[in-house]
């Protein structure tokens, strides 16, 4: 009995505890779980993405949508109110941003309109100048603001600035009127003609090629590429501009460009004439552009003192002692007796018994002319021009000095040494002169018996030589620049290649490379031997140089056809004799 009562009591207590636990659990869930609209992280993230990614709507629409959505939960928990405040802040930020953008667009429109009016005024002035003669254009410019031809500058600015712009426009208009664009001018002869160059998208076809350029080539120089690219871009903008279509509903692209011609009058400007495909096979669009050159501007005025600028002439040598004797005769006259600020460094490749004659020549010069500023270095190894010049440059211990890398078959004047000093500046400029290379005197003067002395051969003419614009061996540079650039590539042996390598180093640096023909620097002709030990590329360069050194194109043609010429002369002699007999 007692046992049954105890079991009944325990079961009732257990049931009460179970009910109590369930009730407590239910109350915990109801009181502690967050409301649906109060999920700050997820709700805030989606609202940010939506407002940032969507385009800005009118403020009224956004406000109504937000007000209605939030008003449905106005009596909800505090999380809904914070969400509404966040949306209102975002709406205000977008409203401010839109207002700022509208203001910027308005300012850009005003600036564009002002620029368009200015360009229109310039174009009208240029058109009037091109249709009138030079005298009329100058007369219109002289009238200034009084006549209708005066240029009107639109826009705000001080009167002085407007006057300067008007003067510039007047000058550019006069350049166009003076240039040979709309009409030709009288020329004294065929030699006064300025030829055009023709070009396509990929190639330039040119007449003045020298020895390094080709009749047809890609525009390698960056300024040339940009110049032609700007002309093409300007032409396309004009073709596709408003009012230029002429009823055509098409967009011109670079693929429509056929060809163009261009020429530069160096005191006036550059003219471009570009042709594009039209709507049909025989329809074309042609645009004529002119890039006027502006007035001269003074950039710098400085005094250059070369009184204390010595030159260290470095000459690599192997055998060729007779040529060295001739070099030293010129050296004594120019460097010792005239200039007086020159040091000579000779790097000789050969054995001790071979260098004795070179040492004797230097000692005789020292004794006869009281000249002590020379250094003789000997290397008992295979000749390497780059190795010799590098050693000669680094052997100098007297501080920074101007170096002139020279070969033994070079003739230079005292004026060239001055030019060398003027065109090289440590840390700023290096000088790469283009020397005049002499043709074979035996061919030029009709035989060895008619060859004049060396000084009389140094004449810069078409039939006596050529500008050696493919050679970079003679150069003036300061020792500090040579050391900092890394010097020569000492892995290059023998003849050729080392000078181009050094030249390209300077081109890739921040230094200014002055490349110009020099009227006082000559390469004396000598028979060139191309050794079999040279690499194929070196041997090819050597043979090309050998062919170019012999004679001009016309002189080589006379040699090639000399048998035909002699046969013609033999035929002419009997005819002349017969005429004399009849007379």
C-alpha positions as CSV (number, residue, x, y, z in Angstrom):
1,X,0.0,0.0,0.0
2,X,2.7,2.4,1.0
3,X,4.7,1.4,-2.0
4,X,1.8,2.2,-4.4
5,X,1.3,5.6,-2.8
6,X,5.0,6.5,-3.1
7,X,5.1,5.5,-6.8
8,X,1.9,7.6,-7.5
9,X,3.5,10.6,-5.8
10,X,6.7,10.4,-7.7
11,X,4.9,10.1,-11.0
12,X,2.8,13.2,-10.2
13,X,6.0,15.2,-9.2
14,X,7.8,14.1,-12.4
15,X,4.8,15.2,-14.6
16,X,4.8,18.6,-12.9
17,X,8.5,19.0,-13.5
18,X,8.2,18.2,-17.2
19,X,5.4,20.7,-17.6
20,X,7.4,23.3,-15.7
21,X,10.5,22.7,-18.0
22,X,8.5,23.0,-21.2
23,X,6.9,26.2,-19.9
24,X,10.2,27.8,-19.1
25,X,11.7,26.8,-22.5
26,X,8.7,28.3,-24.3
27,X,9.0,31.5,-22.3
28,X,12.8,31.7,-23.1
29,X,12.2,31.3,-26.8
30,X,9.5,34.0,-26.9
31,X,11.5,36.5,-24.9
32,X,15.1,36.0,-26.2
33,X,14.7,35.5,-30.0
34,X,15.4,38.7,-32.1
35,X,12.6,40.1,-34.3
36,X,12.6,39.6,-38.0
37,X,13.3,43.3,-39.0
38,X,16.0,43.7,-36.4
39,X,18.6,41.6,-38.2
40,X,21.2,44.4,-38.5
41,X,24.0,42.7,-40.3
42,X,22.1,41.0,-43.1
43,X,19.5,43.8,-43.6
44,X,22.2,46.5,-43.5
45,X,24.4,44.6,-46.0
46,X,21.6,44.2,-48.6
47,X,20.5,47.8,-48.3
48,X,24.1,49.0,-48.9
49,X,24.5,46.9,-52.0
50,X,21.2,47.8,-53.4
51,X,21.7,51.6,-52.9
52,X,25.3,51.6,-54.1
53,X,24.7,49.4,-57.2
54,X,21.3,50.8,-58.4
55,X,21.1,54.1,-60.3
56,X,19.9,57.1,-58.4
57,X,16.1,57.6,-58.6
58,X,14.2,60.8,-58.0
59,X,14.1,61.8,-54.4
60,X,10.3,61.7,-54.2
61,X,10.0,58.1,-55.4
62,X,12.7,57.0,-53.0
63,X,11.2,58.8,-50.1
64,X,7.7,57.4,-50.8
65,X,8.9,53.9,-51.1
66,X,10.9,54.1,-47.9
67,X,8.2,55.9,-46.0
68,X,5.6,53.3,-46.9
69,X,7.9,50.4,-46.1
70,X,9.0,51.7,-42.8
71,X,5.6,53.0,-41.8
72,X,4.1,49.5,-41.7
73,X,6.5,48.8,-38.8
74,X,6.3,52.1,-37.1
75,X,5.1,50.5,-34.0
76,X,7.7,47.8,-34.1
77,X,10.9,47.5,-32.1
78,X,13.7,50.1,-32.2
79,X,15.7,48.1,-34.9
80,X,13.1,49.2,-37.6
81,X,13.6,52.9,-36.7
82,X,17.4,52.7,-37.1
83,X,16.9,51.1,-40.5
84,X,14.7,54.0,-41.5
85,X,17.3,56.5,-40.3
86,X,20.0,54.7,-42.3
87,X,18.0,54.8,-45.5
88,X,17.3,58.5,-45.1
89,X,21.0,59.2,-44.6
90,X,21.9,57.3,-47.8
91,X,19.2,59.2,-49.7
92,X,20.6,62.5,-48.6
93,X,24.2,61.4,-49.6
94,X,23.0,60.4,-53.1
95,X,21.0,63.7,-53.4
96,X,24.2,65.7,-52.7
97,X,26.3,63.5,-55.0
98,X,23.8,64.0,-57.9
99,X,23.8,67.8,-57.3
100,X,27.6,67.9,-57.5
101,X,27.6,65.8,-60.7
102,X,25.0,68.1,-62.3
103,X,27.2,71.1,-61.4
104,X,30.3,69.6,-62.9
105,X,28.5,68.6,-66.1
106,X,27.2,72.2,-66.5
107,X,30.8,73.6,-66.1
108,X,32.2,71.1,-68.6
109,X,29.5,72.1,-71.1
110,X,30.3,75.7,-70.7
111,X,34.1,75.0,-71.2
112,X,33.4,72.9,-74.2
113,X,31.2,75.5,-75.8
114,X,33.8,78.2,-75.2
115,X,36.6,76.0,-76.7
116,X,34.4,75.2,-79.7
117,X,33.8,78.9,-80.4
118,X,37.6,79.6,-80.1
119,X,38.4,76.8,-82.5
120,X,35.7,78.0,-84.9
121,X,37.2,81.5,-84.8
122,X,40.7,80.1,-85.6
123,X,39.4,78.0,-88.4
124,X,37.6,80.9,-90.0
125,X,40.7,83.0,-89.8
126,X,42.9,80.3,-91.3
127,X,40.3,79.9,-94.2
128,X,40.3,83.6,-94.9
129,X,44.1,83.6,-94.8
130,X,44.4,80.7,-97.2
131,X,42.0,82.3,-99.7
132,X,43.9,85.6,-99.6
133,X,47.5,86.4,-100.4
134,X,50.3,86.9,-97.9
135,X,50.0,90.7,-98.2
136,X,46.3,90.6,-97.5
137,X,46.7,88.4,-94.6
138,X,49.4,90.6,-93.1
139,X,47.3,93.7,-93.7
140,X,44.3,92.1,-92.0
141,X,46.4,91.2,-89.1
142,X,47.8,94.7,-88.9
143,X,44.3,96.2,-88.6
144,X,43.9,94.4,-85.3
145,X,40.5,94.9,-83.7
146,X,39.2,97.4,-86.3
147,X,38.4,95.2,-89.3
148,X,36.2,92.2,-89.7
149,X,39.3,90.0,-90.3
150,X,40.4,90.4,-86.7
151,X,40.3,87.3,-84.6
152,X,37.8,87.4,-81.8
153,X,38.8,85.5,-78.6
154,X,35.8,84.2,-76.7
155,X,36.1,83.6,-73.0
156,X,37.0,85.3,-69.8
157,X,40.6,86.5,-69.2
158,X,42.6,89.7,-68.9
159,X,43.0,91.9,-72.0
160,X,46.7,91.0,-72.1
161,X,46.0,87.3,-72.5
162,X,43.4,87.9,-75.2
163,X,45.9,90.1,-77.0
164,X,48.6,87.4,-76.9
165,X,46.2,84.8,-78.2
166,X,45.1,87.1,-81.0
167,X,48.8,87.7,-81.9
168,X,49.4,84.0,-81.9
169,X,46.4,83.3,-84.2
170,X,47.5,86.0,-86.5
171,X,51.0,84.5,-86.7
172,X,49.7,81.0,-87.4
173,X,47.4,82.4,-90.1
174,X,50.4,84.1,-91.7
175,X,52.3,80.8,-91.7
176,X,49.5,79.1,-93.6
177,X,49.3,81.9,-96.1
178,X,53.1,81.8,-96.7
179,X,53.2,78.0,-97.0
180,X,52.8,76.2,-100.3
181,X,49.4,74.7,-99.5
182,X,46.6,76.2,-101.5
183,X,48.8,77.3,-104.4
184,X,52.3,76.8,-105.7
185,X,55.1,79.3,-105.7
186,X,57.7,80.1,-108.3
187,X,61.0,78.1,-107.8
188,X,64.3,78.9,-109.4
189,X,65.1,75.2,-110.4
190,X,64.3,71.6,-109.7
191,X,66.7,71.6,-106.8
192,X,64.5,74.0,-104.9
193,X,61.6,71.6,-104.7
194,X,60.6,70.3,-101.3
195,X,59.5,66.7,-102.0
196,X,56.6,65.0,-100.3
197,X,56.8,61.7,-98.4
198,X,53.9,59.3,-98.9
199,X,52.7,57.0,-96.1
200,X,50.1,54.4,-95.2
201,X,49.0,53.0,-91.8
202,X,52.1,50.8,-91.6
203,X,54.8,52.3,-93.9
204,X,56.5,55.5,-94.9
205,X,58.0,56.0,-98.4
206,X,60.8,58.6,-98.4
207,X,63.4,60.0,-100.8
208,X,66.1,61.2,-98.4
209,X,67.3,57.9,-97.0
210,X,71.0,58.4,-96.4
211,X,72.8,55.0,-95.8
212,X,70.9,53.7,-92.8
213,X,67.3,54.4,-93.8
214,X,65.3,52.5,-96.4
215,X,63.1,53.8,-99.3
216,X,60.2,52.0,-97.6
217,X,60.2,51.4,-93.8
218,X,58.1,51.6,-90.7
219,X,58.3,54.9,-88.8
220,X,60.7,53.8,-86.1
221,X,61.2,57.1,-84.3
222,X,58.5,57.8,-81.7
223,X,58.1,61.4,-82.7
224,X,57.5,60.4,-86.3
225,X,54.9,57.8,-85.3
226,X,53.1,60.2,-83.1
227,X,53.2,62.9,-85.7
228,X,51.5,60.8,-88.4
229,X,49.1,59.3,-85.8
230,X,48.0,62.7,-84.7
231,X,47.3,63.7,-88.3
232,X,45.2,60.6,-88.9
233,X,43.3,61.0,-85.6
234,X,42.6,64.7,-86.4
235,X,41.3,63.7,-89.9
236,X,39.0,61.0,-88.5
237,X,37.6,63.4,-85.9
238,X,36.9,65.9,-88.6
239,X,35.2,63.3,-90.9
240,X,33.1,62.0,-88.0
241,X,32.3,65.4,-86.6
242,X,28.8,67.0,-86.7
243,X,28.0,68.7,-89.9
244,X,30.7,66.8,-91.8
245,X,28.9,63.7,-92.8
246,X,27.1,65.3,-95.8
247,X,24.1,63.0,-95.6
248,X,26.3,59.9,-95.0
249,X,25.3,57.6,-92.2
250,X,28.6,56.0,-91.6
251,X,31.5,56.1,-89.2
252,X,35.0,56.5,-90.6
253,X,37.7,54.3,-89.1
254,X,41.5,53.9,-89.7
255,X,40.7,51.0,-92.1
256,X,39.1,53.6,-94.4
257,X,42.5,55.4,-94.8
258,X,44.1,54.7,-98.1
259,X,47.3,56.9,-98.2
260,X,48.6,60.3,-97.4
261,X,51.4,62.6,-98.4
262,X,53.3,65.1,-96.2
263,X,56.1,67.5,-96.5
264,X,57.7,70.0,-94.2
265,X,58.8,73.6,-95.0
266,X,61.1,74.1,-92.1
267,X,60.4,77.8,-91.7
268,X,56.6,77.5,-92.0
269,X,55.2,74.1,-91.0
270,X,54.1,70.6,-92.2
271,X,51.3,69.9,-94.7
272,X,49.4,66.7,-94.7
273,X,47.0,65.5,-97.3
274,X,45.0,62.3,-96.3
275,X,42.7,60.3,-98.6
276,X,39.9,58.0,-97.3
277,X,37.5,55.6,-99.0
278,X,34.0,57.1,-99.6
279,X,30.6,55.6,-100.0
280,X,31.4,53.9,-103.4
281,X,34.3,52.5,-105.2
282,X,35.2,55.7,-107.0
283,X,34.2,58.0,-104.2
284,X,36.9,59.4,-101.9
285,X,37.2,61.9,-99.1
286,X,40.3,64.1,-98.9
287,X,41.5,66.2,-96.0
288,X,44.3,68.8,-96.1
289,X,45.8,69.6,-92.7
290,X,48.5,72.0,-91.8
291,X,50.7,72.1,-88.7
292,X,52.1,75.6,-88.5
293,X,55.4,76.2,-86.7
294,X,55.3,78.7,-84.0
295,X,57.6,81.6,-83.5
296,X,61.1,81.0,-82.2
297,X,61.6,80.9,-78.4
298,X,64.8,81.6,-76.5
299,X,65.3,78.6,-74.2
300,X,68.8,79.2,-72.7
301,X,71.6,81.7,-72.9
302,X,74.8,80.6,-71.3
303,X,78.6,81.1,-71.4
304,X,80.7,78.1,-72.2
305,X,84.3,78.2,-71.2
306,X,86.5,75.4,-72.7
307,X,89.8,76.9,-71.7
308,X,90.4,74.2,-69.0
309,X,88.8,71.2,-70.7
310,X,91.5,68.7,-71.7
311,X,90.7,65.8,-74.0
312,X,92.1,62.3,-73.6
313,X,92.3,60.7,-77.1
314,X,92.2,57.0,-76.8
315,X,93.5,55.0,-79.9
316,X,93.5,51.2,-80.0
317,X,96.2,49.8,-82.4
318,X,97.5,46.6,-83.8
319,X,100.3,46.6,-86.3
320,X,99.5,49.3,-89.0
321,X,102.6,51.4,-88.0
322,X,102.7,53.3,-91.3
323,X,99.1,54.5,-90.7
324,X,100.1,55.4,-87.2
325,X,102.9,57.6,-88.5
326,X,100.4,59.5,-90.6
327,X,98.1,59.8,-87.6
328,X,100.9,61.3,-85.5
329,X,101.7,63.9,-88.2
330,X,98.2,65.2,-87.9
331,X,98.3,64.8,-84.1
332,X,101.4,66.9,-83.8
333,X,100.0,69.7,-86.0
334,X,96.5,69.8,-84.5
335,X,96.8,68.7,-80.9
336,X,100.3,69.7,-79.9
337,X,100.9,72.9,-81.9
338,X,97.4,74.3,-82.2
339,X,95.2,73.0,-79.4
340,X,97.6,72.2,-76.6
341,X,95.1,70.6,-74.2
342,X,95.2,67.0,-75.4
343,X,96.5,63.8,-73.8
344,X,97.1,60.7,-76.1
345,X,96.5,57.2,-74.9
346,X,97.6,54.4,-77.3
347,X,96.6,50.8,-76.4
348,X,98.7,48.4,-78.5
349,X,97.9,44.8,-79.1
350,X,101.0,42.8,-79.8
351,X,104.3,41.5,-78.5
352,X,107.1,43.6,-77.1
353,X,109.2,43.6,-80.3
354,X,106.2,44.9,-82.3
355,X,105.5,47.8,-79.9
356,X,109.0,49.2,-80.2
357,X,108.4,51.1,-83.4
358,X,105.2,52.7,-81.9
359,X,107.2,53.7,-78.8
360,X,109.9,55.2,-81.0
361,X,107.3,57.3,-82.9
362,X,105.9,58.6,-79.6
363,X,109.4,59.4,-78.2
364,X,110.3,61.3,-81.3
365,X,107.2,63.4,-81.0
366,X,108.0,64.0,-77.4
367,X,111.5,65.0,-78.1
368,X,110.9,67.3,-81.1
369,X,107.7,69.0,-79.8
370,X,108.4,68.8,-76.1
371,X,105.2,66.8,-75.7
372,X,104.9,64.6,-72.6
373,X,101.2,64.0,-72.3
374,X,101.0,60.5,-73.7
375,X,100.5,57.0,-72.4
376,X,101.4,53.7,-74.1
377,X,99.7,50.5,-72.9
378,X,100.6,47.1,-74.3
379,X,98.3,44.0,-74.4
380,X,99.8,40.7,-75.6
381,X,96.5,39.3,-76.8
382,X,94.1,39.2,-79.7
383,X,93.0,42.6,-80.9
384,X,89.7,43.8,-79.6
385,X,88.7,47.5,-80.2
386,X,86.3,47.5,-77.3
387,X,88.8,46.0,-74.9
388,X,91.5,48.6,-75.9
389,X,89.2,51.6,-75.6
390,X,87.8,50.4,-72.3
391,X,91.3,49.9,-70.9
392,X,92.5,53.3,-72.1
393,X,89.5,55.0,-70.6
394,X,89.9,53.4,-67.2
395,X,93.7,53.8,-67.1
396,X,93.3,57.6,-66.7
397,X,93.9,58.6,-63.1
398,X,93.5,62.4,-63.3
399,X,89.8,62.7,-62.3
400,X,87.0,63.2,-64.7
401,X,88.2,63.9,-68.3
402,X,86.6,64.2,-71.7
403,X,87.4,61.1,-73.8
404,X,87.6,61.0,-77.5
405,X,87.5,57.4,-78.8
406,X,89.4,57.5,-82.1
407,X,90.8,55.1,-84.7
408,X,94.2,55.4,-86.3
409,X,92.8,56.1,-89.8
410,X,90.9,59.2,-88.6
411,X,91.9,62.8,-89.6
412,X,90.5,65.6,-87.4
413,X,90.9,69.3,-87.2
414,X,91.3,71.8,-84.3
415,X,87.7,72.9,-85.0
416,X,86.5,69.4,-84.3
417,X,88.2,69.3,-80.9
418,X,86.3,72.5,-80.0
419,X,83.0,70.9,-81.2
420,X,83.8,67.9,-79.1
421,X,84.1,70.1,-76.0
422,X,81.0,72.0,-76.8
423,X,78.7,69.0,-77.3
424,X,79.7,66.8,-74.3
425,X,78.7,67.6,-70.8
426,X,79.2,65.2,-67.8
427,X,75.9,63.7,-66.6
428,X,74.1,65.6,-69.4
429,X,75.3,65.0,-73.0
430,X,77.4,62.7,-75.1
431,X,78.5,63.5,-78.6
432,X,78.3,61.0,-81.5
433,X,79.6,62.9,-84.6
434,X,78.9,61.6,-88.1
435,X,82.2,61.6,-89.9
436,X,82.8,62.1,-93.6
437,X,84.2,58.9,-95.1
438,X,86.6,59.2,-98.0
439,X,86.3,57.1,-101.2
440,X,89.2,55.3,-102.8
441,X,91.4,58.2,-104.1
442,X,92.8,56.1,-106.9
443,X,89.3,55.8,-108.3
444,X,88.2,59.3,-107.6
445,X,91.3,61.0,-109.3
446,X,91.7,58.5,-112.1
447,X,94.8,56.6,-111.0
448,X,97.5,56.6,-108.3
449,X,99.6,59.1,-110.2
450,X,97.0,61.8,-109.9
451,X,96.2,61.5,-106.2
452,X,96.8,64.9,-104.5
453,X,98.2,65.3,-100.9
454,X,95.9,64.3,-98.0
455,X,94.9,67.8,-97.1
456,X,93.7,68.5,-100.6
457,X,91.6,65.3,-100.5
458,X,89.6,66.5,-97.5
459,X,86.7,67.9,-99.5
460,X,83.1,67.2,-98.6
461,X,81.4,66.5,-102.0
462,X,79.2,63.8,-103.4
463,X,82.0,62.3,-105.5
464,X,84.7,62.3,-102.8
465,X,83.0,60.5,-100.0
466,X,79.8,60.1,-97.9
467,X,78.5,60.8,-94.4
468,X,79.1,57.6,-92.5
469,X,75.8,57.6,-90.7
470,X,76.0,53.9,-89.9
471,X,79.2,54.2,-87.8
472,X,79.2,55.0,-84.1
473,X,82.9,54.4,-83.3
474,X,84.1,58.0,-82.9
475,X,82.5,59.5,-79.8
476,X,83.2,62.2,-77.2
477,X,82.0,61.5,-73.7
478,X,83.2,62.1,-70.2
479,X,84.9,59.3,-68.3
480,X,82.3,59.4,-65.5
481,X,79.5,58.8,-68.0
482,X,81.4,56.0,-69.7
483,X,82.1,54.2,-66.3
484,X,78.5,54.7,-65.1
485,X,77.0,53.4,-68.3
486,X,79.0,50.1,-68.0
487,X,81.6,50.6,-70.7
488,X,82.0,48.3,-73.7
489,X,80.9,44.7,-74.0
490,X,84.3,43.0,-73.6
491,X,83.0,39.7,-74.9
492,X,82.9,41.2,-78.4
493,X,86.2,40.3,-80.2
494,X,87.7,41.7,-83.4
495,X,86.0,44.3,-85.6
496,X,82.5,45.8,-85.2
497,X,79.6,45.6,-82.9
498,X,81.1,47.1,-79.7
499,X,80.4,50.7,-80.8
500,X,76.7,50.0,-81.5
501,X,76.3,48.2,-78.2
502,X,77.7,51.3,-76.3
503,X,75.6,53.7,-78.4
504,X,72.4,51.8,-77.5
505,X,73.3,52.0,-73.8
506,X,73.3,55.7,-74.0
507,X,70.1,55.8,-76.0
508,X,68.5,53.8,-73.2
509,X,69.8,56.2,-70.5
510,X,68.7,59.7,-69.4
511,X,71.6,61.3,-71.2
512,X,71.1,63.4,-74.3
513,X,72.8,61.9,-77.4
514,X,74.0,64.6,-79.8
515,X,74.2,63.0,-83.3
516,X,75.3,65.4,-86.0
517,X,77.6,65.6,-89.1
518,X,81.0,67.0,-88.3
519,X,82.8,69.0,-91.0
520,X,86.2,68.5,-89.2
521,X,86.2,64.7,-88.9
522,X,87.3,62.4,-91.8
523,X,87.8,58.7,-92.3
524,X,90.8,58.3,-94.6
525,X,90.4,55.5,-97.2
526,X,92.3,52.3,-96.8
527,X,91.8,48.9,-98.1
528,X,89.7,46.9,-95.7
529,X,90.5,43.3,-94.9
530,X,87.7,41.2,-93.5
531,X,89.2,38.3,-91.6
532,X,87.7,34.8,-91.9
533,X,87.7,34.5,-88.1
534,X,84.9,37.0,-87.8
535,X,81.4,35.9,-86.9
536,X,78.9,35.8,-89.8
537,X,77.2,39.0,-88.7
538,X,80.5,40.8,-88.2
539,X,81.8,39.6,-91.5
540,X,78.7,40.8,-93.3
541,X,79.0,44.3,-91.7
542,X,82.7,44.4,-92.7
543,X,81.9,43.5,-96.3
544,X,79.1,46.1,-96.5
545,X,81.5,48.7,-95.2
546,X,84.1,47.7,-97.7
547,X,81.7,48.0,-100.6
548,X,80.5,51.5,-99.5
549,X,84.1,52.8,-99.1
550,X,85.2,52.2,-102.6
551,X,83.4,54.8,-104.7
552,X,80.0,56.5,-105.3
553,X,77.1,54.9,-107.1
554,X,78.0,56.7,-110.4
555,X,81.7,55.9,-110.1
556,X,81.0,52.2,-109.5
557,X,78.7,52.2,-112.5
558,X,81.4,53.7,-114.7
559,X,83.7,50.9,-113.6
560,X,81.1,48.2,-114.3
561,X,80.4,49.5,-117.8
562,X,83.9,50.6,-118.7
563,X,84.2,48.0,-121.5
564,X,81.1,49.4,-123.2
565,X,82.4,53.0,-122.7
566,X,85.8,52.1,-124.2
567,X,84.1,50.4,-127.2
568,X,82.0,53.5,-127.8
569,X,85.0,55.7,-127.7
570,X,86.8,53.5,-130.2
571,X,83.8,53.7,-132.6
572,X,83.8,57.5,-132.2
573,X,87.4,57.9,-133.3
574,X,87.0,56.7,-136.9
575,X,83.9,58.8,-137.4
576,X,85.7,62.0,-136.2
577,X,88.7,61.1,-138.5
578,X,86.3,60.7,-141.5
579,X,84.7,64.1,-140.9
580,X,88.1,65.7,-140.8
581,X,89.2,64.0,-144.1
582,X,86.0,65.3,-145.9
583,X,86.7,68.8,-144.6
